[in-house]
């Protein structure tokens, strides 16, 4: 099989000659060099062209990076984690393909979505294939760690569907609690970051305790990340965020901000908020919703929660029994993610 | 987790007390007793109600039966194969849910399809979850055999998507060769039967050679089965088949019969066949297509091919290094499948 040849030649020619620890830039290059060239170049084309389409959209490859970094943090050799890291990315992209169908989304990271180019049926089937390929690549993990790796991945994938369903359920509810919201974003987003880190840790030889610590680090970092996403969509700077500020407000999205505003506001202001959901004047809608957010200090409360989850994640990272040099690549990434204003 | 408790209590209370070899009726009862009660009774309901809907439609459970029979044929204990057999059924049902969405089918085995009851998005997500659950249950296979079991399952699931895509590709082609058609039904249908048998064999302790033999037995039996399906749809007896004869003809389905008729017929008759695809009078359409089939002896040729594939499958069963008593349950099932006129 084509991709196996690439990986094997890459592993034998390149990775072995690298030093034990890599910078995030080096890891990105290794990952891209290994997996970016012409993978999924299989027959029948009708099945694999949609897969190639989504997989070739450039991205930060955050999940594979976390997997590889975690493996190295615990002294593992990334050649053992390369396939698993690719599995995380393939799985993530599978969820994007099916989510875009369900959301009827036309654009993904500036490119037309798979179903928009190839049709809904092709998108469904390509997504299915990607899920099986994710398992196939995950199964190339060294045999001694395979069972543990599969356990966390099985659990994670199922939680992601449950999170997606919760998100759907919330669309028609006005009484979503912060706790429910956190569980939804935990399942929909954080668990895959946590899983990617844990898979790397398992392959890298981490103790059971450290596997749980790195998992929880990823989980809380993910929560902090996702809530910041909500914050930036309403209170970010357009030039930095790179998209129109207020998109979530216009879409009546049940963000961390909105569910807290609905909870904290007076009967009158809540009424007004609900009324604004039908407001057609977009600038007016954004301005008046933000006015209510400001009235109830939603921005600062949200910032507090982001900070709290971030600090929780760092506590788990601190507790890991590896030296600070080994943790540095992961720690720098966490700081970069936390510090972003885009 | 609920289902694990059921299986474990069942395994400890019932299976252990059974004799080593079971009849197909006993295996069916064990499987049904273990898995038919209220599985997938999880939250959120929006995700799992569609799963319960498809899984509770009664069926012959042919794939799990093959898995359990094969395990016993090689001297294995079915308690080791029960989860894997369930995984085969969950996977099969996942493909039905997504296929029905792609085919816009309203009815499946006399029941409304999942997307018809719960909507397309629920059907997509439920199917995704079922695929992950299939892996989850498969991973409960005893550790010593897990890697081999996953290898054949990964390969099989990917072939099934490829087969589905070939089927889609053939819809718009008039020059599908018999060889191409056989590859399509092999991938779309036969490989999962073969995989179910091989998984049971691996768990049951079969040699590598016997694993391949039982796989090929299933592969050829599946081809013979699928071509017979095509034959019965056009030349079966309505009272026995239980549905209107000629459905494939009315739907212009590229069956084994039609692709052979297109290949063998004169320019004039081929023209007529293609013309009949637009015929609105249903009785006329069926009668005239069958007339052309008869002119080119399509029925007897198809019967020959069914018999050939069946004999090939039996050769593989004969070659397996187990005694005849151990093979008897599988052999009887094969004979029953081959002899059917419904």
Interface residues (C-beta under 8 A of the other chain):
Chain A: X43 X44 X46 X47 X98 X101 X102 X121 X124 X125 X127 X128 X129 X131 X132 X133 X135 X136 X139 X143 X146 X147 X150 X151 X154 X157 X158 X161 X162 X164 X165 X166 X168 X169
Chain B: X43 X44 X46 X47 X98 X101 X102 X121 X124 X125 X127 X128 X129 X131 X132 X133 X135 X136 X139 X143 X146 X147 X150 X151 X154 X155 X157 X158 X161 X162 X164 X165 X166 X168 X169
